[in-house]
Amino acid sequence: MTDVRYEVDGHVGVITIARPEVHNALRRQTYDELEEIVRGTTERCLVITGEGRSFCSGDDVRELMGGGEPENRPPRPAPRLTPAAGALLTSNVPIVAAVNGAAVGWGMEMALMADLRVAARRARFGELFVKRGLCSDVAGISRLAQLVGREKAAELLFTGEVISAEEAGRIGLVGRVVDDEELLPTALDLARRVATNPPLAVAALKEGLREALDPDWSDLGRWVSSRLGELFATEDHREGVRSFLEKREPRYVGR
């Protein structure tokens, strides 16, 4: 069974994270399938959304964080840019995020890695990494500040606050907010409008935006990965994951 569903509508590819039973949390298989689809697409525009009422709740904390127990966590590779992030950030195919519900943790990162964001009114956004004793991935550090400004980005990153779709629209995190039932039609209409234009020109424009505005994603990815390796070993990370699983307030100790 696949974690990610891929369908084609004209020249638009629709990617759906399909693990609604865990709010579309990401496991290794999900990351791998997402990367493969993005790198292999021949369509002119992509739409990314989630199945059910969540967009993506971030990493599956039991599989990817070992439930907070070091002995249960899989070994980390050498510091590198997350491969799925690399696929999303370096693709010359425009990407529209249709945010249908909660987009938190790496779910918010995934939305930030898109070029255009449409949010349903029930959508919520949160960089929750600090609540797990971790730092965000590359998009939270770079793209978030581009969209909302450094001070607001710092507030969202440092507090881990979850904000509404309306607030996300107000601060410029998303381009438009629509009624829940209008989300996919709106996102698809936007994607089709992009896809009707000359694909080589659109790809050049996306590449130009990346050259003008983006950092070196590989260098930043190695820095993030290295820092995460250190933070995964802290007591605060273990406490962040345990308190989440046990549904209680965390008690951080600074080590």
Backbone hydrogen bonds, N-H to C=O, Kabsch-Sander energy under -0.5 kcal/mol:
donor,donor_aa,acceptor,acceptor_aa,energy
5,R,16,T,-2.9
7,E,14,V,-2.2
9,D,12,V,-3.5
12,V,9,D,-2.0
13,G,45,C,-2.7
14,V,7,E,-3.7
15,I,13,G,-0.6
15,I,47,V,-3.6
16,T,5,R,-2.8
16,T,14,V,-0.5
17,I,49,T,-2.4
18,A,3,D,-3.4
18,A,16,T,-0.6
22,V,19,R,-2.1
23,H,20,P,-1.7
24,N,19,R,-2.8
25,A,19,R,-0.5
25,A,22,V,-1.1
26,L,58,G,-2.8
31,Y,27,R,-2.3
32,D,28,R,-2.5
33,E,29,Q,-2.5
34,L,30,T,-2.6
35,E,31,Y,-2.6
36,E,32,D,-2.3
37,I,33,E,-2.4
38,V,34,L,-2.4
39,R,35,E,-2.6
40,G,36,E,-1.8
41,T,37,I,-1.2
44,R,11,H,-2.1
45,C,11,H,-1.2
46,L,94,P,-2.5
47,V,13,G,-2.6
48,I,96,V,-2.7
49,T,15,I,-2.5
51,E,17,I,-2.6
54,S,51,E,-0.7
55,F,102,A,-1.2
56,C,102,A,-2.5
57,S,23,H,-1.5
60,D,26,L,-2.8
61,V,59,D,-1.0
64,L,60,D,-2.9
65,M,60,D,-0.6
65,M,61,V,-0.6
67,G,61,V,-2.2
68,G,65,M,-2.1
69,E,66,G,-1.8
72,N,69,E,-1.6
73,R,69,E,-0.8
73,R,70,P,-0.9
86,G,82,T,-2.6
87,A,83,P,-2.2
88,L,84,A,-2.2
89,L,85,A,-2.9
90,T,86,G,-1.9
91,S,87,A,-1.1
96,V,46,L,-3.0
97,A,116,L,-3.1
98,A,48,I,-3.1
98,A,96,V,-0.6
99,V,97,A,-0.9
99,V,118,V,-2.8
100,N,98,A,-1.0
102,A,53,R,-0.6
103,A,124,R,-3.0
104,V,56,C,-1.9
105,G,126,G,-2.1
107,G,104,V,-2.5
108,M,105,G,-0.9
109,E,105,G,-1.7
110,M,106,W,-2.5
111,A,107,G,-1.7
112,L,108,M,-2.4
113,M,109,E,-1.8
114,A,110,M,-0.6
114,A,111,A,-0.9
115,D,95,I,-2.0
116,L,95,I,-1.8
118,V,97,A,-2.9
119,A,176,R,-2.5
120,A,99,V,-2.7
121,R,178,V,-1.3
123,A,120,A,-2.0
124,R,101,G,-1.0
125,F,163,I,-2.4
126,G,103,A,-1.7
127,E,161,E,-0.5
128,L,126,G,-1.3
130,V,127,E,-0.6
131,K,128,L,-1.2
132,R,128,L,-0.6
132,R,129,F,-1.9
133,G,130,V,-1.5
134,L,129,F,-2.3
140,G,137,D,-0.5
141,I,137,D,-1.1
142,S,138,V,-2.3
144,L,139,A,-2.2
146,Q,142,S,-1.7
147,L,143,R,-2.0
148,V,144,L,-2.6
149,G,145,A,-1.9
153,A,149,G,-2.2
154,A,150,R,-2.8
155,E,151,E,-2.2
156,L,152,K,-2.4
157,L,153,A,-2.7
158,F,154,A,-3.1
159,T,155,E,-2.0
160,G,156,L,-1.6
163,I,125,F,-3.1
163,I,161,E,-0.5
165,A,121,R,-0.5
165,A,123,A,-1.0
168,A,164,S,-2.4
169,G,165,A,-2.5
170,R,166,E,-2.2
171,I,167,E,-2.2
172,G,168,A,-0.6
172,G,169,G,-0.7
173,L,168,A,-2.2
174,V,168,A,-1.2
175,G,117,R,-1.7
176,R,117,R,-1.1
178,V,119,A,-2.5
182,E,179,D,-1.8
183,L,180,D,-1.3
186,T,182,E,-2.2
187,A,183,L,-2.7
188,L,184,L,-3.0
189,D,185,P,-2.2
190,L,186,T,-2.2
191,A,187,A,-2.6
192,R,188,L,-2.8
193,R,189,D,-2.0
194,V,190,L,-1.8
195,A,191,A,-2.7
196,T,192,R,-1.4
197,N,194,V,-1.5
202,V,198,P,-2.2
203,A,199,P,-2.4
204,A,200,L,-2.0
205,L,201,A,-2.3
206,K,202,V,-2.4
207,E,203,A,-2.5
208,G,204,A,-2.5
209,L,205,L,-2.3
210,R,206,K,-2.0
211,E,207,E,-2.4
212,A,208,G,-2.4
213,L,209,L,-2.4
214,D,210,R,-1.8
217,W,215,P,-1.1
220,L,216,D,-2.5
221,G,217,W,-2.8
222,R,218,S,-2.2
223,W,219,D,-2.0
224,V,220,L,-2.7
225,S,221,G,-2.7
226,S,222,R,-2.3
227,R,223,W,-2.5
228,L,224,V,-2.8
229,G,225,S,-2.0
230,E,226,S,-1.4
231,L,227,R,-2.6
232,F,228,L,-3.0
233,A,230,E,-0.9
234,T,231,L,-1.8
235,E,255,R,-0.8
238,R,234,T,-1.6
239,E,235,E,-2.6
240,G,236,D,-2.5
241,V,237,H,-2.2
242,R,238,R,-2.6
243,S,239,E,-2.7
244,F,240,G,-1.4
245,L,241,V,-2.5
246,E,242,R,-2.6
247,K,243,S,-0.5
247,K,244,F,-0.8
248,R,243,S,-2.3
